[in-house]
Amino acid sequence: MFLRFLLLALLIGRSKSTVIPASCRYALGMHDRTIRDEDITASSQWYESTGPQYARLQREEGDGAWCLAGLLQPEDVQFLQIDLHELHFITLIGTQGRHARATGKEFARYYRIDYSRDGERWLSWKDHQGQQVMKGNVDEYEVVLTDLRPPVITRFIRIIPVTKVPMTVCMRVELYGCRWSDGLTSYKIPEGETYTAPGHPITYLNDSTYDGFLENRRLFGGLGQLTDGVHGLDDFGQSLEYRVWPGYDYIGWKNESWQNGYIETEFQFDKPRNFTRMKVHCNNLFSKGVKIFQKAECQFKFRLQSDWESEPLTVIMVVDDKNPSARFVTIPLNQRVGSAILCRFYFADTWMMFSEIFFESDMGIAVPTLGTVPTTTPDAKTTEAPFPLQNSTERKLETTFPFTISRPEGTTEESKTSVLIGCLVAIILLLLVIIVLILCRQYIQKCLEKAPRRILEEDATVRLSFYSYTIGNSNQIHQSNPTYERIFPLDLDYQQPTKPLRRLPELSQSAEDSVCSGDYAEPDLTKSTPHQGFQNSVPHYAETDIVNLQGVTGNNMYAVPALTADSLTKKDISVGEFPRNQLRLKEKLGEGQFGEVHLCEAEGLQEFLEMSASEFSEQPNMVAVKMLRANVTKTAR
């Protein structure tokens, strides 16, 4: 357990990879109450029972939903606000009306959303075509899911119902997405430019989804296409997004527009972080004058109000003019600590285009020991591409090019940490395998114990402790203590009743005359004529007939005295019903495929058999009762 918590402590807060919108679609906690009641507020509510805490998708607490006060007017701005406590990448919203167990009929036909990362500056979401209003529900119970394209990175979100005519509105909602582990709150970049070339359509390479400000051709204070999780194609004029213009996926800059030969970008984070690497998705269609950057210089500052570090981290890349595929370019940041990063990307050709940037970092803020070494430039021979030429249709190559840095740091510690994490993962996987094997073994044993089985042990015998009474033709009552004997499976004289493969033994002439006579004769169960087909040493198979009694207390069974095999050759005996309230369950004798056998105490057996008191003991008699299961077929009964 300690190892598991240690591994969790090492991994928590680490940004591992870029967010993929297609897989980032997890419910964030409205339905399962991960989002607490106090984190859900509203501009108004109709009653306490329709407060914002009841705006949970697929739940019916309170009066079934959040309902705003009064009628919603077309000019009103009423909202439901949710606080997620940290930044999340939201890709989907689910809405539902008030059903309230078929008593509610209120829902929102249209709505829009506002969002904020700090709770102060609120922004309105809009799609690729600039539309803000989304379609809602058409009834009170169906769930409508709406994709957010582009996605939203936010902590606070407001659901704002919209109407064209006055109406009562109630809503239940759920947010879908995942945690934004980058910690990036805004980036500052130059405004994108327009690509024009003979024979090529006009391509707008601007950041069309940026939610910050534009001043002096610089974007600042927001996030946009560099953090939307969409990676550009090899041909920057095409896009995977639906109904967008050419060049939508990329932000591009032309070399001649910048006198210094580079563009400057700044990234701000929610708190100081220990950065491992930065990955930039670049286009490399060199036939159109587009290549990855040839050099990157990055500076850090611990606080947003502090100054930039004097010594930048420099990375020199190898220019690739053989493979035109777009790819991720990795820039090692070597555990540098800061809450802001300033990077300069130098042009390698006429154009430079980015479609995505993300960071891998830890939450730790310990400043590593730094060593200063002079910056060197790689030999000219290293300009050769470090990988063989591939088909231009292959995409999403991730390559770390040869580089030099001004201040190497912490490589040994990073290696030790990786080894430790690998060992911990191996140990945890081994423990999980052992636990799964133990659980499987217990489950198999449990199933085997519950499996129905017949009692076939050689010494298994069940005996009834009460006396059975038989009445002969001489009107004398005979007592005997019959035994419920087991049937030997190898006994050739025993045959299953459902498969009578042999004749019944012949009766003597006197017995036949007695059976066929018109006078009523009580069957003699104590006397039997020896039959040719039976051996005297073989015990008879006898059992107790069970009748199912249906009642409000369940299924109960009652028993009548058993008949021997000899009695089957005589006249049928009418069996009475023994009252179930005079049977008291003592213990369970066994169970089989169709039912169970219980030992019961029978009271009033003397009156039931109409016998004199001298022939019975005053104590209750013990009888065996067979109980059929409710699902037994008629054939088995």
DRENVEX-581893 format. One record per residue (C-alpha): x, z negated, y; residue in three letters. Coordinates in steps of 0.2 Angstrom, whole numbers, plus 2048, in hexadecimal, padded with zeros to 3 digits. Last residue first. Layout:
BEGIN
XZYALA ...
END
This chain:
BEGIN
72983275EARG 73883E75BALA 72D84D75BTHR 72484776ALYS 734847774THR 73C837779VAL 73E83678CASN 73682578EALA 74181D781ARG 73A816771LEU 73A80376EMET 73B7FC75CLYS 7367EA75AVAL 73D7DE74DALA 7327CF749VAL 7367BC74BMET 7277B1747ASN 7217A3753PRO 72179274BGLN 71078B743GLU 716792732SER 70A79D72APHE 70079D719GLU 6F878C71CSER 6F179272DALA 6E67A0724SER 6E97B2727MET 6E07BE732GLU 6F07C9735LEU 6EE7C8748PHE 6E97B6747GLU 6F87B173DGLN 7047BC748LEU 6FE7B1757GLY 70F7B175FGLU 71D7BE75CALA 72F7BA760GLU 7397CA763CYS 7497D275DLEU 74C7E3765HIS 7507F475EVAL 75480276BGLU 74F81476EGLY 75082676APHE 763829767GLN 766817760GLY 767805766GLU 76A7F475FGLY 7647E375CLEU 7607DE76DLYS 75B7CC770GLU 74C7C0772LYS 73E7CA779LEU 72D7C1779ARG 71E7CA771LEU 70D7C2773GLN 70A7CB783ASN 70C7DC779ARG 6FC7D876FPRO 6FE7DF75DPHE 6F47EF75BGLU 6EC7F274AGLY 6F37FD73CVAL 6E6806731SER 6EE80871FILE 6EF819717ASP 6EC818704LYS 6FA8176F8LYS 7098216F5THR 71181C705LEU 71080A700SER 71E80D6F3ASP 72A811702ALA 727800709THR 71C7FD718LEU 7227F3727ALA 7177E672FPRO 7117EB740VAL 71C7EB750ALA 7187EC763TYR 7217F5771MET 7227F4783ASN 724801791ASN 7237FB7A3GLY 71B7EC7ACTHR 70C7F77B2VAL 7087FB7A1GLY 70A808793GLN 70C802782LEU 71680C776ASN 712809763VAL 720805758ILE 71F806745ASP 72C7FA73CTHR 73780172FGLU 73A80171DALA 74680B712TYR 745804700HIS 7547FD6F8PRO 75D8066EAVAL 7607FC6DASER 7508016D2ASN 7558136D2GLN 7488206D9PHE 7428316D3GLY 73982B6C4GLN 72E81E6CDHIS 72C80C6C8PRO 71A8086CCTHR 7197FC6DBSER 7127EB6DELYS 7157E16EDTHR 70D7ED6FALEU 6FC7EE6F1ASP 6F17F86FCPRO 6DF7F1700GLU 6D27FB6F7ALA 6C28026FETYR 6B880A6F1ASP 6B681D6EFGLY 6C481E6E2SER 6D282A6E5CYS 6DF81D6E8VAL 6DB8126DASER 6D98216CEASP 6EB8266D3GLU 6F28156D0ALA 6EB8146BFSER 6F18256BAGLN 7038216BFSER 7098286CFLEU 7168366D0GLU 7258346DBPRO 72583E6EBLEU 72C84F6EAARG 73D8546F1ARG 74385D701LEU 73985370DPRO 74385771DLYS 73B84D72CTHR 73B83E721PRO 74E83E71FGLN 75283C70CGLN 75982E703TYR 75B82F6F0ASP 76C8376F1LEU 7738276FAASP 78382D704LEU 77C828714PRO 77781770EPHE 767811716ILE 76780071EARG 75B7F3718GLU 74D7EB723TYR 74A7DD716THR 73A7D7710PRO 7367C470FASN 7277C4703SER 7167BC703GLN 7087C16F8HIS 6F67C06FDILE 6EA7C26EFGLN 6DA7CD6F0ASN 6DE7D46DFSER 6DF7E56E6ASN 6EF7E06EFGLY 6F27D9700ILE 7047D9707THR 70B7CD714TYR 71B7CE71CSER 7257BE720TYR 72F7BD72FPHE 7427BD731SER 7457D0731LEU 7567D572BARG 7627E2732VAL 7707E8727THR 7817F072CALA 78E7ED71FASP 7937FF71CGLU 79380472FGLU 788812733LEU 78080C743ILE 77B81C74DARG 78382075DARG 77D82376FPRO 78B82677CALA 78D818789LYS 79D811782GLU 7A5822781LEU 7A0825793CYS 7A8815799LYS 7B881978FGLN 7B982A797ILE 7B68237A9TYR 7C48167A6GLN 7D08237A1ARG 7CC82E7B0CYS 7CE81F7BBLEU 7DF81B7B4ILE 7E582D7B5LEU 7DF82E7C7VAL 7E981E7CCILE 7F98257C4ILE 7F78357CDVAL 7F482C7DDLEU 8048217DBLEU 80F8307D8LEU 8088397E7LEU 80C8297F1ILE 81E8297EBILE 82183B7EEALA 81A839800VAL 82582A803LEU 8348337FDCYS 831842808GLY 82E837817ILE 83E82E815LEU 84883F813VAL 840846823SER 84583682CTHR 857837826LYS 85884982CSER 85084483DGLU 85D83683FGLU 86B84283CTHR 86584F848THR 863843856GLY 86A84C865GLU 87285D86APRO 87485E87DARG 87786F885SER 86E879877ILE 87488986ETHR 869895864PHE 86789F855PRO 8548A4853PHE 84789A84BTHR 83A8A6844THR 8278A5840GLU 8208B683CLEU 80D8B7840LYS 80B8C983BARG 80F8D682EGLU 8098E7834THR 8198EC83BSER 8218ED82AASN 8318E3829GLN 8438E682ELEU 84E8D8827PRO 8508C7830PHE 85D8C083BPRO 85B8CE848ALA 86C8D384EGLU 8718CB85FTHR 87C8C0856THR 88A8CD857LYS 88C8C986AALA 8928B8866ASP 8878AA86BPRO 8888A287CTHR 88E89087ETHR 888881888THR 894873889PRO 89186387FVAL 889853885THR 883846879GLY 87283D87BLEU 86C82D872THR 85A82E870PRO 84D82787CVAL 84081E873ALA 82F824878ILE 826826867GLY 816830867MET 81D83E85DASP 81E850861SER 81B86285BGLU 81686D869PHE 80B87C86CPHE 80B88D875ILE 80089C871GLU 7FE8AE877SER 80E8B2881PHE 8148C2888MET 8248C8890MET 8268D9897TRP 8348E589DTHR 8418DE891ASP 84A8CE88CALA 8428C389APHE 8478B189CTYR 83B8A2898PHE 83D8938A3ARG 83688389DCYS 8318738A6LEU 82B86589AILE 82085689FALA 81D845897SER 82E843891GLY 83A840882VAL 84684C87AARG 84584B867GLN 84F85A864ASN 84586786ELEU 847875862PRO 840886868ILE 83688F85BTHR 8308A185EVAL 8208A5856PHE 81D8B7851ARG 8168C8857ALA 81C8D684CSER 8278E4854PRO 8368E2848ASN 8468EB84CLYS 8498E785EASP 84B8D485CASP 8548CB86AVAL 85E8BC864VAL 8598AC86DMET 8638A0878ILE 85C88E87AVAL 861883888THR 85C87188BLEU 85D86D89DPRO 8698608A5GLU 8638588B5SER 8538508AEGLU 8448538B8TRP 83F8468C5ASP 8328398C3SER 81F8398C7GLN 81A8418B7LEU 8248358ADARG 8328378A1PHE 8378488A7LYS 83D85789DPHE 8478678A0GLN 846877896CYS 850887896GLU 84B89688CALA 8558A6888LYS 8528B8882GLN 83F8B7883PHE 8358C1876ILE 8338D4879LYS 8278E0881VAL 82D8F1887GLY 81F8FB87FLYS 82A900870SER 8308EE870PHE 81F8E786ALEU 8268D6868ASN 8178CA86DASN 81B8B886ECYS 8138A8866HIS 81D89986EVAL 82288A863LYS 82987A86BMET 83386E861ARG 83685B85DTHR 83085386CPHE 82F84086EASN 82083D87AARG 81C83588APRO 80983588DLYS 7FA841890ASP 806850891PHE 80B85C89FGLN 81286E89CPHE 81B8788A9GLU 81F88A8A9THR 82C8958B2GLU 82E8A78B0ILE 83F8B08AFTYR 8498BE8B6GLY 84D8B58C7ASN 8458C38D1GLN 8348C28C8TRP 8288D18C9SER 8358DD8C1GLU 8348D48B1ASN 8218D68AELYS 8178C78A8TRP 80A8C689AGLY 7FC8BA894ILE 7F68BF883TYR 7E68BE879ASP 7DB8C8885TYR 7E68D7885GLY 7D88E3883PRO 7C78DC889TRP 7BC8D087EVAL 7AD8D3874ARG 7B28CA864TYR 7C48C2863GLU 7D18C9857LEU 7D98D3865SER 7E18E3869GLN 7EC8E9877GLY 7F98DD873PHE 7FD8E7863ASP 8068DA857ASP 7F68CF859LEU 7F48C0864GLY 7F28AF85DHIS 7E28A5861VAL 7E3892861GLY 7DC890872ASP 7EC88787ATHR 7F5896882LEU 7E489D887GLN 7DF890893GLY 7E487E899LEU 7E38768AAGLY 7EB86F8BAGLY 7F587F8BFPHE 7F58928BFLEU 80189A8CBARG 7FE8AA8D5ARG 7FF8A18E6ASN 7F18958E0GLU 7E68958D1LEU 7DE8858CAPHE 7DA87F8B9GLY 7CE8858ABASP 7D88948A4TYR 7CD89F89ATHR 7D28B08A1SER 7E58AC8A0ASP 7EA8BE8A6ASN 7F28CC89CLEU 7E58DA8A2TYR 7E98EA898THR 7E68FB8A0ILE 7E5907892PRO 7F590F88CHIS 7F992288DGLY 80491F89CPRO 80790C89FALA 7FE8FE8A7THR 7FF8EC8A3TYR 7F68E08AFTHR 7FE8CF8B4GLU 7FC8BD8AFGLY 7FC8AF8BCGLU 80C8A48BBPRO 80B8958B0ILE 8078828B2LYS 8018798A2TYR 7F486B8A0SER 7EF85D895THR 7FB85F886LEU 7F985187AGLY 7FD85D86CASP 7F2853860SER 7E285A866TRP 7D6851859ARG 7CA85D850CYS 7BA866853GLY 7A8864851TYR 79C85B85DLEU 78A855857GLU 77A855861VAL 76884E861ARG 75D853870MET 74D84F879CYS 746859887VAL 735858890THR 730868899MET 7308708ABPRO 7348838AAVAL 74488C8A9LYS 74E87F89FTHR 76087989DVAL 76686A893PRO 777863898ILE 78385D88AILE 791854892ARG 7A385388BILE 7B184688EPHE 7C2847885ARG 7C585A886THR 7CD86A87FILE 7BF87687EVAL 7BE886873PRO 7BC89787APRO 7B189C872ARG 7A688C86ELEU 79C89085FASP 78A88A85FTHR 781882850LEU 76E880851VAL 767872846VAL 754874842GLU 749865845TYR 740866856GLU 73E879857ASP 745888861VAL 75687F864ASN 764883870GLY 76B893877LYS 77A891882MET 77C892895VAL 78D89489DGLN 7908A789CGLN 7A18AE8A2GLY 7A38BC896GLN 7B08B388CHIS 7A58A388BASP 7A3896898LYS 7A6883899TRP 7A387A8A9SER 7B186E8AFLEU 7B085C8B4TRP 7BF8538BDARG 7BD8418BCGLU 7BB83C8AAGLY 7CD8408A6ASP 7CC84F89AARG 7BB8558A0SER 7AD85F899TYR 79D86789FASP 79186F892ILE 78287B893ARG 77087A88CTYR 761885887TYR 75288287CARG 75387087CALA 747866871PHE 73785C870GLU 72A85C863LYS 72B84A85BGLY 71F84284FTHR 72584B83FALA 73183D83AARG 73883B84BALA 73C84E84DHIS 74584E85DARG 74F85E860GLY 760863858GLN 77186985FTHR 78186D857GLY 791871861ILE 7A187A85BLEU 7B387C85FTHR 7B886C867ILE 7CB868868PHE 7CC85686BHIS 7D584B879LEU 7D2838877GLU 7C582B879HIS 7B7837873LEU 7AB833881ASP 79A83B880ILE 78E83F88EGLN 77C84588DLEU 77784E89DPHE 7698508A9GLN 76C85D8B7VAL 75B8628BEASP 7578728C7GLU 74C87A8B9PRO 7438698B8GLN 74485E8A8LEU 7348538A7LEU 7358418A7GLY 7458368A2ALA 75083F896LEU 74D83D883CYS 75B839877TRP 75583A865ALA 74A833857GLY 74082685EASP 74C81985AGLY 75781F84BGLU 75382F843GLU 76483783FARG 76884983CGLN 77384B84CLEU 77583C856ARG 76D83A867ALA 766829863TYR 77482086DGLN 76E82A87DPRO 75E82087EGLY 74E825877THR 748814870SER 74D80C881GLU 741818889TYR 741829892TRP 75482A895GLN 75F82E8A4SER 7718358A9SER 777832897ALA 78482888ETHR 78C82887DILE 79C81F87BASP 79380E87AGLU 78A81486AASP 79A817861ARG 7A182885CILE 7A5825849THR 793823847ARG 79182F838ASP 78683B842HIS 78F83B853MET 7A083A84BGLY 7AC84984ELEU 7A5855841ALA 7B386083CTYR 7B5872841ARG 7C8875844CYS 7CA881835SER 7C589183EALA 7CC88A84FPRO 7DE889848ILE 7E787C852VAL 7FA87E853THR 805874847SER 80C863844LYS 808858853SER 80D84684EARG 802838854GLY 801830842ILE 80F836836LEU 81B828836LEU 80D81A837ALA 804823829LEU 81382381ELEU 816810821LEU 80480D81DPHE 80681680DARG 81680D809LEU 80E7FC80CPHE 800800800MET 
END
